[in-house]
Amino acid sequence: MSPNTKSRKRGLPLAARLLFGFLVIAPMMSGCADCEPPCEDFFSISWEKQSSWAPGEYEIELEFDNNTVMCGFTVTSTKSISHLCDDPRTSGGANGVIHRNAPSHVAVVLYMDGEVIIAQEFDPDYETPPEWRPVCGPACDHSKSNPVVVP
């Protein structure tokens, strides 16, 4: 038996194997084309204000998963200025809070000039976003709106 005969008996020719590989992988690759950015867990809080924000210094304290995160913002007579939160996965200010993670229980305290103006605890409800597809990777949890009423 010649060396060429042996290679033919082992399976499909190289061209057929490459074509088969392409046909298997191509749909997965095209399905991932619009999977950017990757699906990330997050929860959010939206402030439901009864009136406009009074000028002052505000702090947001979040407790979840044995962590405490602090954020802050300043309100002047003309604008609000958000400050960085002490956790890079969190952003917060006069519009609300977003945290990239999916805790099962959240406690939030909002302070104005050092005084507590609201304290609330809740268990966020999560859902997988409708645009997620298995080809994009693991499913993620996005919280439904978690409104916190602020006087």
DSSP file (Angstrom, degrees, kcal/mol; ACC not computed):
  #  RESIDUE AA STRUCTURE BP1 BP2  ACC     N-H-->O    O-->H-N    N-H-->O    O-->H-N    TCO  KAPPA ALPHA  PHI   PSI    X-CA   Y-CA   Z-CA
    1    1 A M              0   0    0      0, 0.0     0, 0.0     0, 0.0     0, 0.0   0.000 360.0 360.0 360.0 134.5    0.0    0.0    0.0
    2    2 A S     >  -     0   0    0      1,-0.1     4,-1.5     4,-0.0     3,-0.5  -0.432 360.0-109.7 -82.1 160.7    1.4    3.4   -0.9
    3    3 A P  H  > S+     0   0    0      0, 0.0     4,-1.6     0, 0.0    -1,-0.1   0.843 118.6  56.5 -58.7 -34.2    1.5    6.3    1.6
    4    4 A N  H  > S+     0   0    0      1,-0.2     4,-1.4     2,-0.2     5,-0.1   0.865 103.5  53.4 -66.3 -35.7   -1.3    8.1   -0.3
    5    5 A T  H  > S+     0   0    0     -3,-0.5     4,-1.4     1,-0.2    -1,-0.2   0.894 105.8  53.7 -66.2 -40.4   -3.6    5.1    0.0
    6    6 A K  H  X S+     0   0    0     -4,-1.5     4,-0.8     1,-0.2     3,-0.3   0.917 106.9  50.8 -61.6 -44.1   -3.2    5.0    3.8
    7    7 A S  H  < S+     0   0    0     -4,-1.6     3,-0.5     1,-0.2     4,-0.4   0.838 108.0  53.1 -66.6 -31.7   -4.2    8.7    4.2
    8    8 A R  H >< S+     0   0    0     -4,-1.4     3,-0.7     1,-0.2    -1,-0.2   0.830 105.4  54.3 -70.9 -31.3   -7.3    8.3    2.2
    9    9 A K  H 3< S+     0   0    0     -4,-1.4    -1,-0.2    -3,-0.3    -2,-0.2   0.673  94.9  70.5 -77.1 -15.5   -8.5    5.4    4.3
   10   10 A R  T 3< S-     0   0    0     -4,-0.8     2,-0.3    -3,-0.5    -1,-0.2   0.682 113.2 -72.9 -77.8 -17.4   -8.2    7.4    7.6
   11   11 A G  S <  S-     0   0    0     -3,-0.7    -1,-0.2    -4,-0.4     3,-0.1  -0.996  80.2  -7.9 159.2-158.7  -11.2    9.7    6.9
   12   12 A L  S    S-     0   0    0     -2,-0.3     5,-0.0     1,-0.1    -2,-0.0  -0.324  74.9 -96.7 -68.7 149.7  -12.4   12.6    4.8
   13   13 A P     >  -     0   0    0      0, 0.0     4,-2.3     0, 0.0     3,-0.4  -0.259  38.7-105.6 -61.5 157.2   -9.9   14.5    2.6
   14   14 A L  H  > S+     0   0    0      1,-0.2     4,-2.5     2,-0.2     5,-0.2   0.879 119.8  54.3 -54.3 -43.8   -8.5   17.6    4.1
   15   15 A A  H  > S+     0   0    0      1,-0.2     4,-2.3     2,-0.2    -1,-0.2   0.894 109.3  48.0 -60.4 -40.8  -10.7   19.9    1.9
   16   16 A A  H  > S+     0   0    0     -3,-0.4     4,-2.6     2,-0.2    -1,-0.2   0.895 111.3  50.1 -67.7 -40.1  -13.8   18.1    3.1
   17   17 A R  H  X S+     0   0    0     -4,-2.3     4,-2.5     2,-0.2    -2,-0.2   0.908 111.7  48.3 -65.4 -40.7  -12.8   18.4    6.8
   18   18 A L  H  X S+     0   0    0     -4,-2.5     4,-2.4     2,-0.2    -2,-0.2   0.917 112.3  48.7 -64.5 -43.0  -12.0   22.1    6.4
   19   19 A L  H  X S+     0   0    0     -4,-2.3     4,-2.5    -5,-0.2    -2,-0.2   0.922 111.7  49.4 -62.4 -44.0  -15.4   22.7    4.7
   20   20 A F  H  X S+     0   0    0     -4,-2.6     4,-1.7     2,-0.2    -2,-0.2   0.928 111.0  50.1 -60.5 -45.7  -17.2   20.7    7.4
   21   21 A G  H  X S+     0   0    0     -4,-2.5     4,-2.6     1,-0.2     5,-0.2   0.906 111.2  48.8 -59.2 -43.1  -15.4   22.8   10.1
   22   22 A F  H  X S+     0   0    0     -4,-2.4     4,-3.0     1,-0.2    -1,-0.2   0.915 109.4  52.1 -63.5 -43.1  -16.3   26.0    8.4
   23   23 A L  H  < S+     0   0    0     -4,-2.5    -1,-0.2     1,-0.2    -2,-0.2   0.811 114.3  43.7 -65.2 -29.1  -20.0   24.9    8.1
   24   24 A V  H  X S+     0   0    0     -4,-1.7     4,-0.6    -5,-0.2    -2,-0.2   0.900 121.6  36.9 -79.5 -43.5  -20.1   24.1   11.8
   25   25 A I  H  X S+     0   0    0     -4,-2.6     4,-2.3    -5,-0.2     3,-0.4   0.829 101.8  71.7 -82.0 -33.5  -18.3   27.2   13.1
   26   26 A A  H  X S+     0   0    0     -4,-3.0     4,-2.7    -5,-0.2     5,-0.3   0.889  96.6  49.7 -56.2 -46.5  -19.6   29.9   10.7
   27   27 A P  H  > S+     0   0    0      0, 0.0     4,-2.0     0, 0.0    -1,-0.2   0.888 111.9  49.7 -61.8 -35.4  -23.1   30.1   12.1
   28   28 A M  H  X S+     0   0    0     -4,-0.6     4,-1.1    -3,-0.4    -2,-0.2   0.906 112.1  47.7 -67.6 -39.7  -21.7   30.4   15.6
   29   29 A M  H  X S+     0   0    0     -4,-2.3     4,-0.5     1,-0.2     3,-0.4   0.921 113.3  46.3 -67.7 -43.8  -19.4   33.2   14.5
   30   30 A S  H >< S+     0   0    0     -4,-2.7     3,-0.8     1,-0.2     4,-0.3   0.853 109.2  56.5 -68.8 -31.7  -22.1   35.1   12.6
   31   31 A G  H 3< S+     0   0    0     -4,-2.0     3,-0.4    -5,-0.3    -1,-0.2   0.779 107.5  49.2 -67.8 -26.1  -24.4   34.7   15.6
   32   32 A C  H >< S+     0   0    0     -4,-1.1     3,-2.2    -3,-0.4    -1,-0.2   0.522  82.3  95.5 -89.3  -6.2  -21.9   36.4   17.9
   33   33 A A  T << S+     0   0    0     -3,-0.8     3,-0.3    -4,-0.5    -1,-0.2   0.848  93.9  35.8 -56.0 -35.8  -21.3   39.3   15.6
   34   34 A D  T 3  S+     0   0    0     -3,-0.4    -1,-0.3    -4,-0.3    -2,-0.1   0.020  89.1  99.0-108.1  28.9  -23.8   41.4   17.5
   35   35 A C    <   +     0   0    0     -3,-2.2    -1,-0.2   100,-0.1    -2,-0.1   0.278  58.4 146.9 -93.5   9.9  -23.0   40.1   21.0
   36   36 A E        +     0   0    0     -3,-0.3     3,-0.0    -4,-0.1   100,-0.0  -0.777  53.5  35.4 -96.1 140.1  -20.8   43.0   21.9
   37   37 A P  S    S-     0   0    0      0, 0.0     3,-0.1     0, 0.0    -3,-0.0   0.701 104.4-112.2 -72.7 165.0  -20.5   44.1   24.5
   38   38 A P        -     0   0    0      0, 0.0     2,-0.2     0, 0.0    -2,-0.1  -0.228  39.8 -89.3 -62.4 153.7  -20.8   40.9   26.4
   39   39 A C        -     0   0    0     97,-0.3     2,-0.4    99,-0.2   102,-0.1  -0.448  51.0-171.9 -65.1 126.8  -23.9   40.3   28.6
   40   40 A E        -     0   0    0     -2,-0.2     2,-0.1    -3,-0.1   100,-0.1  -0.956  23.4-117.9-124.4 142.8  -23.3   41.6   32.1
   41   41 A D        +     0   0    0     -2,-0.4     2,-0.3    59,-0.1   101,-0.2  -0.474  44.2 159.5 -69.1 145.9  -25.4   41.3   35.2
   42   42 A F  B     -a  142   0A   0     99,-2.4   101,-1.9    58,-0.3     2,-0.3  -0.971  27.8-156.7-161.3 156.2  -26.6   44.6   36.7
   43   43 A F  E     -C   99   0B   0     56,-2.2    56,-2.6    -2,-0.3     2,-0.3  -0.939  16.6-161.2-127.0 158.5  -29.2   46.1   39.0
   44   44 A S  E     -C   98   0B   0    100,-0.4     2,-0.4    -2,-0.3   102,-0.4  -0.967  11.6-155.2-139.7 154.6  -30.5   49.7   39.0
   45   45 A I  E     -C   97   0B   0     52,-2.6    52,-2.2    -2,-0.3     2,-0.5  -0.992  10.1-161.4-125.2 134.8  -32.3   52.1   41.2
   46   46 A S  E     -Cd  96 147B   0    100,-1.4   102,-2.7    -2,-0.4     2,-0.4  -0.971  18.0-130.6-116.5 134.5  -34.3   55.0   39.9
   47   47 A W  E     - d   0 148B   0     48,-0.6     2,-0.8    -2,-0.5   102,-0.2  -0.670  11.8-156.6 -80.7 131.2  -35.1   57.9   42.2
   48   48 A E  E     - d   0 149B   0    100,-2.9   102,-2.6    -2,-0.4     2,-0.3  -0.890  18.3-162.1-107.9  99.7  -38.8   58.9   42.1
   49   49 A K  E     - d   0 150B   0     -2,-0.8     3,-0.1   100,-0.2     4,-0.1  -0.631  22.6-159.1 -87.9 137.3  -38.7   62.5   43.3
   50   50 A Q  S    S-     0   0    0    100,-1.6     2,-0.3    -2,-0.3    -1,-0.1   0.692  84.8  -1.2 -81.7 -21.8  -41.8   64.3   44.6
   51   51 A S  S    S-     0   0    0     99,-0.3     3,-0.1     1,-0.0    -1,-0.1  -0.865 100.7 -62.1-151.4-177.7  -40.1   67.6   43.8
   52   52 A S        -     0   0    0     -2,-0.3     2,-0.2     1,-0.1    -2,-0.1  -0.315  64.9 -87.6 -72.2 159.7  -36.8   68.9   42.5
   53   53 A W        -     0   0    0      1,-0.1    -1,-0.1    -4,-0.1     3,-0.1  -0.460  41.5-127.9 -66.3 133.5  -33.6   68.1   44.4
   54   54 A A        -     0   0    0     -2,-0.2    21,-0.1     1,-0.1    -1,-0.1  -0.586  36.7 -92.9 -76.9 144.8  -32.8   70.7   47.1
   55   55 A P  S    S+     0   0    0      0, 0.0     2,-0.3     0, 0.0    21,-0.2  -0.338  80.2  91.4 -57.3 137.8  -29.3   72.1   46.9
   56   56 A G  E    S-F   75   0C   0     19,-2.0    19,-2.8    -3,-0.1     2,-0.5  -0.956  77.5 -64.1 162.6-177.6  -26.8   70.2   49.1
   57   57 A E  E     -F   74   0C   0     -2,-0.3    56,-3.7    17,-0.2     2,-0.4  -0.894  48.2-165.9-101.4 124.5  -24.4   67.3   49.4
   58   58 A Y  E     -FG  73 112C   0     15,-3.1    15,-2.2    -2,-0.5     2,-0.4  -0.884   7.8-168.1-114.9 142.6  -25.9   63.9   48.9
   59   59 A E  E     -FG  72 111C   0     52,-1.8    52,-3.0    -2,-0.4     2,-0.5  -0.986   7.7-154.8-127.1 141.7  -24.4   60.5   49.7
   60   60 A I  E     -FG  71 110C   0     11,-3.0    11,-2.3    -2,-0.4     2,-0.5  -0.971   8.1-166.6-115.2 124.2  -25.8   57.1   48.6
   61   61 A E  E     -FG  70 109C   0     48,-3.0    48,-2.4    -2,-0.5     2,-0.4  -0.959   6.3-173.2-113.4 121.9  -25.0   54.1   50.7
   62   62 A L  E     -FG  69 108C   0      7,-2.9     7,-2.6    -2,-0.5     2,-0.4  -0.937   4.9-169.1-114.5 135.2  -25.6   50.7   49.2
   63   63 A E  E     +FG  68 107C   0     44,-2.6    44,-2.3    -2,-0.4     2,-0.3  -0.993  25.1 135.1-124.3 128.9  -25.3   47.4   51.0
   64   64 A F  E >   +F   67   0C   0      3,-2.0     3,-2.1    -2,-0.4    42,-0.1  -0.945  63.3   9.8-165.6 148.3  -25.4   44.0   49.2
   65   65 A D  T 3  S-     0   0    0     40,-0.4     3,-0.1    -2,-0.3    41,-0.1   0.847 129.2 -56.2  47.3  44.6  -23.5   40.8   49.2
   66   66 A N  T 3  S+     0   0    0      1,-0.2     2,-0.3     0, 0.0    -1,-0.3   0.751 116.5 113.0  60.3  26.5  -21.6   41.7   52.4
   67   67 A N  E <   -F   64   0C   0     -3,-2.1    -3,-2.0     2,-0.0     2,-0.4  -0.924  53.3-154.1-124.5 151.8  -20.3   44.9   50.7
   68   68 A T  E     -F   63   0C   0     -2,-0.3     2,-0.4    -5,-0.2    -5,-0.2  -0.998  12.7-171.0-123.7 130.2  -21.0   48.6   51.3
   69   69 A V  E     -F   62   0C   0     -7,-2.6    -7,-2.9    -2,-0.4     2,-0.4  -0.970   5.3-158.0-121.9 135.2  -20.6   51.0   48.4
   70   70 A M  E     +F   61   0C   0     -2,-0.4    16,-2.3    -9,-0.2     2,-0.3  -0.936  14.7 170.2-115.1 136.1  -20.7   54.8   48.8
   71   71 A C  E     -F   60   0C   0    -11,-2.3   -11,-3.0    -2,-0.4     2,-0.3  -0.888  10.0-166.8-131.6 164.7  -21.5   57.3   46.0
   72   72 A G  E     -FH  59  83C   0     11,-0.5    11,-3.0    -2,-0.3     2,-0.3  -0.989  10.7-176.3-150.8 160.4  -22.1   61.0   46.2
   73   73 A F  E     -FH  58  82C   0    -15,-2.2   -15,-3.1    -2,-0.3     2,-0.4  -0.983  17.4-137.7-154.2 155.9  -23.4   63.9   44.2
   74   74 A T  E     -FH  57  81C   0      7,-2.7     7,-3.1    -2,-0.3     2,-0.5  -0.932  11.1-158.6-115.5 136.5  -23.8   67.6   44.7
   75   75 A V  E     +FH  56  80C   0    -19,-2.8   -19,-2.0    -2,-0.4     5,-0.2  -0.973  13.2 178.6-115.8 125.8  -26.8   69.7   43.8
   76   76 A T        -     0   0    0      3,-3.4   -23,-0.0    -2,-0.5    -2,-0.0  -0.514  50.5 -89.9-108.1-176.3  -26.4   73.4   43.3
   77   77 A S  S    S+     0   0    0     -2,-0.2     3,-0.1     1,-0.2    -2,-0.0   0.678 126.3  30.2 -69.3 -14.8  -29.1   75.9   42.2
   78   78 A T  S    S-     0   0    0      1,-0.3     2,-0.3     0, 0.0    -1,-0.2   0.635 124.6  -0.1-118.8 -19.2  -28.3   75.2   38.6
   79   79 A K        -     0   0    0      2,-0.0    -3,-3.4     0, 0.0     2,-0.4  -0.979  55.9-117.8-160.9 169.2  -27.0   71.6   38.2
   80   80 A S  E     -H   75   0C   0     -2,-0.3     2,-0.5    -5,-0.2    -5,-0.2  -0.957  22.0-159.0-117.4 142.7  -26.1   68.3   39.8
   81   81 A I  E     -H   74   0C   0     -7,-3.1    -7,-2.7    -2,-0.4     2,-0.3  -0.974   8.9-146.5-124.2 117.4  -22.6   66.9   39.8
   82   82 A S  E     -H   73   0C   0     -2,-0.5     2,-0.3    -9,-0.2    -9,-0.3  -0.604  10.8-152.6 -82.7 143.3  -22.0   63.2   40.3
   83   83 A H  E     -H   72   0C   0    -11,-3.0   -11,-0.5    -2,-0.3     9,-0.4  -0.736  31.9 -86.5-107.3 161.0  -18.9   62.0   42.2
   84   84 A L        -     0   0    0     -2,-0.3     2,-0.2   -13,-0.1     7,-0.1  -0.353  39.8-126.1 -66.1 146.1  -17.2   58.7   41.7
   85   85 A C        -     0   0    0      5,-0.5   -14,-0.2     2,-0.2    -1,-0.1  -0.546  20.1-117.9 -84.7 159.7  -18.4   55.8   43.7
   86   86 A D  S    S+     0   0    0    -16,-2.3   -15,-0.1    -2,-0.2    -1,-0.1   0.331 102.2  62.8 -84.9  11.3  -15.9   53.8   45.7
   87   87 A D  S >  S-     0   0    0    -17,-0.2     3,-2.3     3,-0.2    -2,-0.2  -0.982  77.0-145.8-130.5 120.2  -16.6   50.7   43.7
   88   88 A P  T 3  S+     0   0    0      0, 0.0    -1,-0.1     0, 0.0    -2,-0.0   0.666  97.9  63.5 -63.7 -14.2  -15.7   50.9   40.0
   89   89 A R  T 3  S+     0   0    0     10,-0.1    11,-2.6    11,-0.0     2,-0.4   0.471  98.3  71.2 -83.5  -0.5  -18.7   48.6   39.1
   90   90 A T  E <   +E   99   0B   0     -3,-2.3    -5,-0.5     9,-0.2     2,-0.4  -0.916  52.7 179.1-122.4 140.2  -21.1   51.2   40.5
   91   91 A S  E     +E   98   0B   0      7,-2.4     7,-2.7    -2,-0.4     2,-0.3  -0.996  15.6 164.7-133.7 142.1  -22.2   54.6   39.2
   92   92 A G  E     +E   97   0B   0     -9,-0.4   -20,-0.3    -2,-0.4     2,-0.3  -0.995   7.7 124.5-155.1 155.8  -24.7   56.8   41.0
   93   93 A G  E >  S-E   96   0B   0      3,-2.2     3,-1.0    -2,-0.3   -20,-0.1  -0.919  73.9 -36.6-179.5-155.5  -26.1   60.3   41.2
   94   94 A A  T 3  S+     0   0    0     -2,-0.3   -47,-0.1     1,-0.2     3,-0.1   0.664 130.4  53.4 -67.3 -16.6  -29.2   62.4   41.0
   95   95 A N  T 3  S-     0   0    0      1,-0.3   -48,-0.6   -49,-0.1     2,-0.3   0.666 119.4 -92.8 -91.2 -17.8  -30.6   60.1   38.3
   96   96 A G  E <   -CE  46  93B   0     -3,-1.0    -3,-2.2   -50,-0.2     2,-0.4  -0.955  43.7 -68.3 140.4-160.6  -30.2   56.9   40.2
   97   97 A V  E     -CE  45  92B   0    -52,-2.2   -52,-2.6    -2,-0.3     2,-0.4  -0.988  27.7-170.3-136.8 141.3  -27.7   54.0   40.6
   98   98 A I  E     -CE  44  91B   0     -7,-2.7    -7,-2.4    -2,-0.4     2,-0.4  -1.000   7.3-175.2-129.7 132.7  -26.4   51.3   38.4
   99   99 A H  E     -CE  43  90B   0    -56,-2.6   -56,-2.2    -2,-0.4     2,-1.6  -0.996  25.6-133.1-129.6 128.8  -24.3   48.4   39.8
  100  100 A R  S    S+     0   0    0    -11,-2.6   -58,-0.3    -2,-0.4     2,-0.3  -0.618  79.1  65.2 -83.5  85.8  -22.7   45.7   37.5
  101  101 A N  S    S-     0   0    0     -2,-1.6    -2,-0.2    40,-0.1   -61,-0.0  -0.897  78.7-118.2 177.6 172.7  -23.6   42.7   39.5
  102  102 A A        -     0   0    0     -2,-0.3    -2,-0.1   -61,-0.1    24,-0.0  -0.576  33.2-178.4-131.4  71.2  -26.8   40.9   40.5
  103  103 A P        -     0   0    0      0, 0.0     3,-0.1     0, 0.0    -2,-0.1  -0.325  26.5-139.6 -68.8 154.1  -27.2   40.8   44.3
  104  104 A S  S    S+     0   0    0      1,-0.2     2,-0.3    19,-0.1   -40,-0.0   0.729  87.3  28.3 -85.7 -22.5  -30.3   39.1   45.8
  105  105 A H        -     0   0    0     18,-0.2   -40,-0.4     2,-0.0     2,-0.4  -1.000  67.3-171.7-141.4 138.8  -30.9   41.8   48.5
  106  106 A V  E     - I   0 122C   0     16,-2.8    16,-2.6    -2,-0.3     2,-0.4  -0.992   7.9-167.1-133.1 135.8  -30.1   45.5   48.5
  107  107 A A  E     -GI  63 121C   0    -44,-2.3   -44,-2.6    -2,-0.4     2,-0.4  -0.990  13.8-171.6-117.5 131.8  -30.3   48.1   51.2
  108  108 A V  E     -GI  62 120C   0     12,-3.2    12,-2.7    -2,-0.4     2,-0.4  -0.983   9.1-174.7-127.5 135.4  -30.0   51.8   50.1
  109  109 A V  E     -GI  61 119C   0    -48,-2.4   -48,-3.0    -2,-0.4     2,-0.5  -0.998   8.9-159.2-126.5 130.9  -29.7   54.9   52.3
  110  110 A L  E     -GI  60 118C   0      8,-2.8     7,-3.1    -2,-0.4     8,-1.4  -0.951  10.9-167.6-112.3 124.6  -29.7   58.4   50.8
  111  111 A Y  E     -GI  59 116C   0    -52,-3.0   -52,-1.8    -2,-0.5     2,-0.4  -0.848  10.9-162.1-110.0 145.4  -28.2   61.2   52.9
  112  112 A M  E >  S-GI  58 115C   0      3,-2.8     3,-2.1    -2,-0.3   -54,-0.2  -0.985  82.6 -19.6-125.0 120.8  -28.5   64.9   52.4
  113  113 A D  T 3  S-     0   0    0    -56,-3.7   -55,-0.1    -2,-0.4     3,-0.1   0.858 130.2 -50.8  49.9  40.1  -25.9   67.0   54.2
  114  114 A G  T 3  S+     0   0    0    -57,-0.4     2,-0.4     1,-0.2    -1,-0.3   0.327 115.8 112.1  86.9  -7.2  -25.3   64.0   56.6
  115  115 A E  E <  S-I  112   0C   0     -3,-2.1    -3,-2.8     1,-0.0     2,-0.3  -0.831  72.2-115.5-102.9 137.7  -29.0   63.5   57.4
  116  116 A V  E     +I  111   0C   0     -2,-0.4    -5,-0.2    -5,-0.2     3,-0.1  -0.533  35.7 170.1 -68.9 125.9  -30.9   60.3   56.3
  117  117 A I  E     +     0   0C   0     -7,-3.1     2,-0.3     1,-0.4    -6,-0.2   0.625  68.6   7.3-109.3 -20.8  -33.7   61.3   54.0
  118  118 A I  E     -I  110   0C   0     -8,-1.4    -8,-2.8    32,-0.1    -1,-0.4  -0.948  55.0-177.0-158.2 140.8  -34.6   57.8   52.8
  119  119 A A  E     +I  109   0C   0     -2,-0.3     2,-0.3   -10,-0.2   -10,-0.2  -0.988  19.3 162.3-137.1 128.8  -33.7   54.2   53.8
  120  120 A Q  E     -I  108   0C   0    -12,-2.7   -12,-3.2    -2,-0.4     2,-0.4  -0.998  22.3-158.0-148.6 147.5  -35.1   51.2   51.9
  121  121 A E  E     +I  107   0C   0     -2,-0.3     2,-0.3   -14,-0.2   -14,-0.2  -0.954  21.7 161.1-123.6 147.4  -34.4   47.5   51.4
  122  122 A F  E     -I  106   0C   0    -16,-2.6   -16,-2.8    -2,-0.4    -2,-0.0  -0.989  39.7-124.2-158.5 160.7  -35.6   45.4   48.5
  123  123 A D        -     0   0    0     -2,-0.3   -18,-0.2   -18,-0.2   -19,-0.1  -0.940  40.4-130.5-107.3 107.1  -35.0   42.2   46.6
  124  124 A P        -     0   0    0      0, 0.0     2,-0.4     0, 0.0    21,-0.1  -0.238  10.4-134.0 -60.9 144.4  -34.4   43.1   43.0
  125  125 A D        -     0   0    0     19,-0.1    19,-2.7    20,-0.1     2,-0.3  -0.842  26.8-161.5 -94.1 136.0  -36.3   41.2   40.3
  126  126 A Y  E     -B  143   0A   0     -2,-0.4     2,-0.3    17,-0.3    17,-0.2  -0.842  14.3-179.8-120.3 155.5  -34.2   40.1   37.4
  127  127 A E  E     -B  142   0A   0     15,-2.1    15,-2.7    -2,-0.3    -2,-0.0  -0.986  33.8-111.1-146.8 152.2  -34.8   39.0   33.8
  128  128 A T        -     0   0    0     -2,-0.3    13,-0.1    13,-0.2    11,-0.0  -0.716  47.1-106.1 -80.8 131.3  -32.6   37.9   31.0
  129  129 A P    >   -     0   0    0      0, 0.0     3,-1.8     0, 0.0    11,-0.1  -0.283  23.1-125.0 -60.2 143.0  -32.6   40.6   28.2
  130  130 A P  T 3  S+     0   0    0      0, 0.0    -2,-0.0     0, 0.0     0, 0.0   0.754 107.3  60.3 -63.2 -24.0  -34.6   39.6   25.2
  131  131 A E  T 3  S+     0   0    0      2,-0.0     2,-0.1   -96,-0.0    -3,-0.0   0.587  80.4 110.4 -80.7  -8.0  -31.7   40.2   22.8
  132  132 A W    <   -     0   0    0     -3,-1.8     7,-0.1     8,-0.1   -97,-0.0  -0.428  46.7-173.9 -68.6 139.7  -29.6   37.5   24.6
  133  133 A R    >   -     0   0    0     -2,-0.1     3,-2.4     5,-0.1     4,-0.3  -0.979  35.2-118.4-131.5 146.5  -28.9   34.3   22.6
  134  134 A P  G >  S+     0   0    0      0, 0.0     3,-1.6     0, 0.0    -1,-0.1   0.812 112.3  64.5 -53.5 -31.9  -27.1   31.2   23.9
  135  135 A V  G 3  S+     0   0    0      1,-0.3  -103,-0.1  -104,-0.1  -100,-0.1   0.714  92.9  64.9 -65.8 -18.4  -24.4   31.6   21.2
  136  136 A C  G <  S-     0   0    0     -3,-2.4   -97,-0.3     1,-0.3    -1,-0.3   0.559 114.5-103.1 -82.6  -7.8  -23.4   34.9   23.0
  137  137 A G  S <  S-     0   0    0     -3,-1.6    -1,-0.3    -4,-0.3     3,-0.1  -0.771  71.0  -2.0 118.6-166.3  -22.3   33.2   26.1
  138  138 A P  S    S-     0   0    0      0, 0.0   -99,-0.2     0, 0.0    -5,-0.1  -0.244  78.1-104.7 -61.9 147.0  -23.8   32.8   29.6
  139  139 A A        -     0   0    0     -7,-0.1     2,-0.3     1,-0.0   -98,-0.1  -0.320  37.1-149.4 -65.7 153.7  -27.1   34.4   30.3
  140  140 A C        -     0   0    0   -100,-0.1     2,-0.5   -11,-0.1   -99,-0.1  -0.843   8.4-123.4-124.7 164.4  -27.1   37.5   32.4
  141  141 A D        -     0   0    0     -2,-0.3   -99,-2.4   -13,-0.1     2,-0.5  -0.933  20.3-173.3-112.3 124.4  -29.5   39.1   34.8
  142  142 A H  E     -aB  42 127A   0    -15,-2.7   -15,-2.1    -2,-0.5   -99,-0.2  -0.964  25.9-125.6-112.5 131.6  -30.8   42.7   34.3
  143  143 A S  E     - B   0 126A   0   -101,-1.9   -17,-0.3    -2,-0.5     3,-0.1  -0.464  17.7-124.0 -76.4 146.7  -32.9   44.1   37.1
  144  144 A K        -     0   0    0    -19,-2.7  -100,-0.4     1,-0.2   -19,-0.1  -0.312  58.5 -60.4 -72.0 171.1  -36.3   45.5   36.4
  145  145 A S        -     0   0    0      1,-0.1    -1,-0.2  -102,-0.1  -100,-0.1  -0.319  48.9-163.5 -59.2 133.8  -36.8   49.1   37.5
  146  146 A N        -     0   0    0   -102,-0.4  -100,-1.4    -3,-0.1     2,-0.2  -0.786  13.3-163.6-118.4  83.7  -36.3   49.5   41.3
  147  147 A P  E     -d   46   0B   0      0, 0.0     2,-0.5     0, 0.0  -100,-0.2  -0.471   7.4-164.4 -74.4 139.0  -37.9   52.8   42.1
  148  148 A V  E     -d   47   0B   0   -102,-2.7  -100,-2.9    -2,-0.2     2,-0.4  -0.987  18.4-134.7-120.6 119.3  -37.1   54.5   45.4
  149  149 A V  E     -d   48   0B   0     -2,-0.5  -100,-0.2  -102,-0.2  -102,-0.1  -0.609  20.7-166.5 -78.2 126.1  -39.4   57.3   46.4
  150  150 A V  E      d   49   0B   0   -102,-2.6  -100,-1.6    -2,-0.4   -99,-0.3  -0.956 360.0 360.0-115.5 126.2  -37.5   60.3   47.6
  151  151 A P              0   0    0      0, 0.0  -102,-0.1     0, 0.0    -1,-0.1   0.522 360.0 360.0 -65.5 360.0  -39.5   63.1   49.4
